[in-house]
């Protein structure tokens, strides 16, 4: 598939929501460069059965992607990212709100380098509000959005979902749709934009 062959994505995501979203885009032909911390283990590498050093889950989520190891706490790594930004179309990040700004990689900083940049932040609760700094997982998002309450019989507790519904439907798929819409708008206007996806809100 080569529909997105000219789209270059710098991917700062881990676990499931972000990586599955960028996997869909890579499968559609996008050039995805995954930034992985050399000093912090991506937990999907250890999830389930392994094929050599990495799990099948990790290999699946990162197929069709290239990767680079960068310690973002080091100035030379930040310099590498800023150099890459000049030729990349999209940044996808899944850190807690404010982390990219502390690293010197906020939308405002990177937009100054590349005004056409599309920058997407994917979090559990969004960039604002009282929940923004809370840790969260799929069950939290399902409960807060009210979805979990639909998965029960009268006077019984909700049944745990067998798959990560909010992570994928609220996170990954909104990431794909939002980015593709932003790409179309940029084709028409020449201007990039910032996208804030809250998995709970999307769920």
Protein Blocks (a to p, Z undefined) as FASTA:
>chain_A
ZZlmmpccddfbehjlmmmmmmmmmmnopacdddddfkbccfklmgojdehjbcfklmmm
mgoiacddddfkbfklmmmmmmmmmmpfbdcdfbdehklmmnopafklmmmmmmmbccdd
ddfkojedjklmpccdfklmmmmnommmmmccehiacdddfbdfklmmmmmmmmmmmmmm
mmmmmmmnopacdddddfklmZZ
